[in-house]
Amino acid sequence: MRVFILITQKFFLLLSFVVLTSLNVQAHGGGCACTALRPTAIGGPIITIPAYTMPQGTFSVGYGINFLNNGRLDSKSIARVLKSDEHADDNYGSLNQSLSMAYGVTDDLNVFAILPFNMGFDFREVHDGVEDFGHSIGFGDLTLLSQYRVYESEKTNISLLGGIKFPTGKINIKSNTGEAFEALNNPGSGSFDPMFGIAISRPFGSVGVDFNTLYKLSTKGSQDTVLGDVLNYNLAFSYAVNHDHKEEFIHKHAHDKKNKSTLTKLFPQHVMGQHLAWDLILEFNANWEEKPEVSGVRDNNHGGTTVFISPGFRTTINERYIFNFGLGFPIVEVLNGEQGGSDLQIYSGFAMSF
């Protein structure tokens, strides 16, 4: 028993150091306050934005980290780019961290702030040959977002989303060659980008269903570049395990072991005296990016649509602390021109509310 407790302690300690997350917002799974706000795109279960809002006066803060492993341009793709006399680039992957905060102004109005620190690794640029540019690392752009719930019933919630991205990120990273990175590959954009969207949430017993879409209008930023509009649309299913949501922020457990399902036995209600509630999550996350425009000329080897299927889980500890972890696997990639695409996304998160 002591060995099990020691292993469990080390496990949760390790998770707390590698977490990647965002902010508490009240969510699905039957109306529980068991969700998180993701750093790079506001999230419900983990990524999807729910329509539920935090109660007035609730404050939440979180730290997040997200790793995306990219594919690389192969020799045939490079040859086609060189022959076309166009430009293309790729990188090994990215590790993005974020500090996030949220506040319940009213029961229906929440505001969020997300400050990322972006790390892009091993960039290559293909134009008149192939150049290794190295890493692009620095603070990204600050995003402020508001969520206003416009409809609430016993089953359905609908919220409107609106915000703006500010040009606070670093835009002058130097490559290994001494040249400046293109605006596309800097941590910051140098542009003010408004965004708007909608979120819809509805519980079905122990299953919460959330959908959201968020559109970002890209304006001209550094190096006379318009990075291109971005559209995110997400659908998530969350299954509540070991908690019965009779009231918001209250978990009522069934302690009769004979009536427990296999899942409730696998996911403990209490560990080291701490109260745990679990949600199993499956998301479909789609991202469309417009071709960027550099000095009035479209870049044909950037942008397109990628859809991830993302299984994960969320743990709520003592109805105050939230940990989440998930994996993203690309199932659809319709990309413009020559690009390496995406291979795998790993994300996790830790947040706490006050």
C-alpha positions in Angstrom: 0.0 0.0 0.0 2.8 2.4 0.8 4.4 1.6 -2.5 1.2 2.5 -4.3 0.8 5.8 -2.4 4.4 6.7 -3.2 4.0 5.9 -6.9 0.7 7.9 -7.0 2.4 10.9 -5.3 5.2 10.9 -7.8 2.8 10.5 -10.7 0.8 13.5 -9.7 3.9 15.5 -9.0 5.3 14.7 -12.5 2.0 15.7 -14.0 2.0 19.1 -12.2 5.4 19.9 -13.8 4.5 18.9 -17.4 1.0 20.3 -17.4 -0.4 22.4 -20.1 -3.6 24.2 -19.6 -5.7 27.2 -19.2 -8.6 28.5 -17.3 -11.5 27.1 -15.4 -14.8 27.8 -17.0 -18.0 26.1 -15.9 -18.7 23.3 -18.3 -20.4 20.4 -19.6 -20.5 16.8 -18.5 -23.9 17.6 -17.1 -23.2 21.2 -16.0 -20.1 20.7 -13.9 -17.4 23.3 -13.2 -14.8 20.9 -14.6 -13.3 22.3 -17.7 -10.3 24.3 -18.7 -9.4 27.1 -21.1 -6.6 26.2 -23.5 -3.7 28.6 -24.1 -3.5 28.7 -27.9 -7.3 28.5 -28.6 -10.0 28.9 -25.9 -11.0 25.4 -24.8 -14.0 23.7 -23.3 -13.4 20.0 -22.6 -9.7 20.8 -23.4 -9.8 22.6 -26.7 -13.5 23.2 -27.5 -15.0 26.4 -26.0 -18.2 25.6 -24.0 -21.2 28.0 -23.8 -21.2 27.7 -20.0 -19.8 30.6 -18.0 -18.2 31.0 -14.6 -20.3 32.6 -11.8 -19.8 36.3 -11.0 -16.6 37.0 -9.0 -14.8 33.7 -9.9 -11.2 34.1 -10.8 -9.1 31.4 -12.4 -5.4 31.1 -13.4 -3.6 28.4 -15.3 -0.3 27.4 -17.0 -0.2 25.4 -20.2 2.1 23.7 -22.6 1.4 22.2 -26.0 3.8 20.2 -28.3 3.0 19.8 -32.0 5.2 17.5 -34.1 5.3 18.4 -37.8 6.1 16.5 -40.9 9.0 17.7 -43.0 9.2 18.5 -46.7 10.6 15.5 -48.6 13.1 15.7 -51.4 10.4 15.6 -54.1 8.5 18.4 -52.5 11.7 20.5 -52.2 12.5 19.9 -55.9 9.0 21.0 -56.9 9.3 24.2 -54.9 12.7 25.0 -56.4 11.4 24.4 -59.9 8.4 26.6 -59.3 10.6 29.5 -58.1 8.3 29.9 -55.2 9.0 29.8 -51.4 8.3 27.2 -48.8 9.4 26.4 -45.3 8.9 23.9 -42.5 10.0 23.1 -39.0 10.4 20.1 -36.8 7.7 21.1 -34.4 6.7 23.6 -31.7 6.4 23.7 -27.9 4.1 26.5 -26.8 3.6 27.5 -23.2 1.0 29.9 -21.9 -0.2 31.8 -18.8 -3.9 32.3 -18.8 -6.4 34.1 -16.6 -10.2 34.3 -16.5 -12.7 36.3 -14.5 -16.5 36.2 -14.1 -17.7 39.8 -14.5 -21.3 38.6 -14.2 -22.9 35.2 -14.2 -23.3 35.6 -18.0 -20.1 37.6 -18.9 -16.6 36.2 -18.6 -13.3 37.8 -19.7 -10.1 35.9 -20.5 -6.4 36.8 -21.1 -3.9 34.5 -22.7 -0.1 35.2 -23.0 1.8 32.6 -24.9 5.6 31.8 -25.1 6.2 30.2 -28.4 9.1 27.9 -29.4 9.5 26.8 -33.0 12.3 24.3 -33.7 14.6 23.6 -36.6 13.1 25.8 -39.4 14.2 25.3 -43.0 13.6 27.7 -45.8 13.3 26.6 -49.4 13.8 29.2 -52.1 17.1 29.3 -53.9 18.2 26.1 -52.2 17.6 24.9 -48.7 18.7 26.9 -45.6 18.7 25.8 -42.0 17.4 28.8 -40.0 17.4 27.2 -36.5 14.9 28.0 -33.8 12.4 30.8 -33.3 11.7 31.4 -29.6 10.0 34.3 -27.8 6.8 35.7 -26.3 3.7 35.6 -28.6 0.8 38.0 -28.9 -1.5 38.7 -26.0 -5.2 37.7 -26.6 -8.1 39.2 -24.7 -11.4 37.4 -25.2 -14.9 37.9 -23.8 -17.7 35.3 -23.6 -21.4 36.5 -23.2 -24.1 33.9 -22.6 -27.2 35.0 -24.5 -29.4 32.0 -23.9 -29.7 29.6 -21.0 -32.3 26.8 -20.4 -32.3 23.6 -18.4 -30.6 21.8 -21.3 -29.1 24.3 -23.7 -26.6 27.2 -23.3 -25.5 29.6 -26.1 -22.7 32.1 -25.8 -21.2 34.7 -28.1 -17.5 35.2 -28.3 -15.5 38.3 -29.2 -12.0 39.5 -28.6 -8.8 40.9 -30.1 -5.2 39.8 -30.4 -2.6 42.5 -29.6 0.9 42.7 -31.3 2.9 42.2 -28.1 5.0 39.2 -29.4 8.5 39.3 -30.6 8.9 40.0 -34.4 12.6 40.3 -35.0 14.1 36.8 -34.3 17.4 36.2 -36.1 18.1 32.9 -37.8 21.4 30.9 -37.8 22.3 32.7 -41.0 22.0 36.1 -39.5 18.9 36.8 -41.5 15.6 37.7 -39.8 12.9 35.1 -39.7 9.9 35.8 -41.9 6.8 37.3 -40.2 5.2 33.8 -40.6 7.7 32.2 -38.4 8.2 34.8 -35.7 6.5 34.3 -32.3 4.6 37.5 -32.7 2.6 38.9 -35.7 2.9 42.7 -35.3 -0.9 43.0 -36.0 -4.1 43.7 -34.2 -6.5 40.8 -35.1 -10.2 40.9 -34.0 -12.0 37.6 -33.5 -15.6 36.5 -33.0 -17.5 33.3 -32.7 -20.3 31.3 -31.0 -20.4 28.4 -28.5 -23.3 25.9 -27.9 -23.5 23.4 -25.1 -26.0 20.7 -24.2 -25.8 17.8 -21.7 -27.3 14.4 -22.3 -27.2 12.7 -19.0 -23.6 11.9 -18.1 -22.5 13.1 -21.6 -21.8 16.7 -22.3 -21.8 17.9 -26.0 -20.0 21.2 -26.8 -19.5 23.0 -30.1 -17.8 26.2 -30.9 -16.5 28.2 -33.8 -14.0 31.1 -33.6 -13.0 33.3 -36.5 -9.9 35.6 -36.5 -9.5 38.4 -39.0 -5.9 39.0 -39.8 -4.7 42.5 -40.4 -1.3 43.8 -41.8 1.5 43.2 -39.4 5.3 43.1 -39.4 7.3 42.9 -42.7 4.3 44.1 -44.7 2.7 40.7 -44.1 -0.9 39.7 -43.6 -0.8 36.2 -42.0 -4.3 35.3 -43.2 -7.6 34.7 -41.5 -8.0 31.7 -39.2 -11.2 29.7 -38.5 -11.4 27.1 -35.7 -14.4 24.9 -35.3 -14.6 22.2 -32.7 -17.0 19.4 -31.5 -16.5 17.7 -28.1 -18.1 14.8 -26.2 -17.3 14.5 -22.5 -18.4 11.6 -20.3 -18.6 12.1 -16.6 -17.1 9.4 -14.4 -17.6 9.0 -10.7 -19.6 12.2 -10.2 -23.3 13.0 -10.4 -23.9 16.6 -11.2 -27.1 17.5 -9.2 -26.0 21.1 -8.7 -23.4 23.3 -10.2 -20.0 22.9 -8.5 -21.3 20.0 -6.4 -20.3 16.4 -6.9 -22.4 13.6 -5.3 -20.8 10.2 -5.3 -22.5 6.8 -5.2 -20.4 4.9 -2.7 -22.1 1.5 -3.1 -19.3 -0.5 -4.7 -21.7 -3.2 -5.9 -23.4 -0.6 -8.2 -20.2 0.8 -9.6 -19.3 0.3 -13.3 -15.9 -0.7 -14.6 -15.1 2.9 -15.4 -15.9 4.1 -11.9 -13.7 1.4 -10.5 -10.8 2.4 -12.7 -11.0 6.1 -11.9 -10.9 6.5 -8.1 -13.0 9.1 -6.3 -10.4 9.7 -3.6 -6.6 9.6 -3.8 -4.5 10.4 -0.7 -7.6 12.0 0.9 -8.2 14.2 -2.1 -11.7 14.3 -3.8 -11.4 13.5 -7.6 -13.9 13.7 -10.4 -13.1 12.6 -13.9 -14.3 13.3 -17.4 -13.3 11.2 -20.5 -13.2 13.4 -23.6 -13.2 12.9 -27.3 -12.9 16.0 -29.6 -12.8 16.8 -33.3 -10.8 20.0 -33.8 -10.6 21.6 -37.2 -8.4 24.6 -38.2 -8.5 26.5 -41.5 -5.9 29.1 -42.4 -6.0 31.5 -45.3 -2.9 31.8 -47.5 -0.7 34.6 -46.1 0.0 37.7 -48.1 3.5 39.2 -48.2 3.9 42.6 -49.8 0.6 42.0 -51.7 1.6 38.6 -53.0 -0.1 35.4 -51.8 2.2 32.6 -50.5 0.9 29.4 -52.2 2.7 27.0 -49.9 1.0 28.0 -46.6 -2.5 27.6 -45.2 -5.2 25.0 -45.6 -7.4 22.8 -43.4 -6.4 20.3 -40.8 -8.8 18.2 -38.6 -7.6 16.4 -35.5 -9.3 13.6 -33.5 -8.3 14.3 -29.9 -9.0 11.8 -27.1 -8.1 12.9 -23.5 -9.3 13.2 -19.9 -9.8 15.9 -17.3 -9.5 15.5 -13.5 -11.1 17.9 -11.1 -9.5 17.8 -7.6 -11.4 19.1 -4.6 -13.7 21.1 -7.0 -10.9 23.7 -7.3 -7.9 22.3 -9.2 -8.1 21.0 -12.8 -5.7 18.8 -14.7 -6.2 17.7 -18.3 -4.2 15.7 -20.8 -4.9 14.8 -24.5 -3.5 13.7 -27.8 -4.3 15.0 -31.2 -4.1 12.8 -34.4 -4.6 14.5 -37.8 -7.3 12.7 -39.8 -7.8 15.2 -42.5 -5.2 17.5 -44.1 -6.0 19.6 -47.1 -3.1 21.9 -47.4 -2.1 24.5 -49.9 1.0 23.8 -52.1 4.0 22.0 -50.6 3.9 21.5 -46.8 5.0 18.9 -44.4 1.7 18.8 -42.5 1.2 17.7 -38.9 2.0 14.3 -37.2 1.0 14.5 -33.5 -0.2 16.9 -30.9 0.3 16.5 -27.2 -1.3 18.8 -24.7 -2.1 18.9 -21.0 -3.1 21.5 -18.5 -3.3 22.6 -14.9 -5.5 25.4 -13.5 -7.0 26.6 -10.2 -9.9 28.8 -9.3 -10.5 31.2 -6.5 
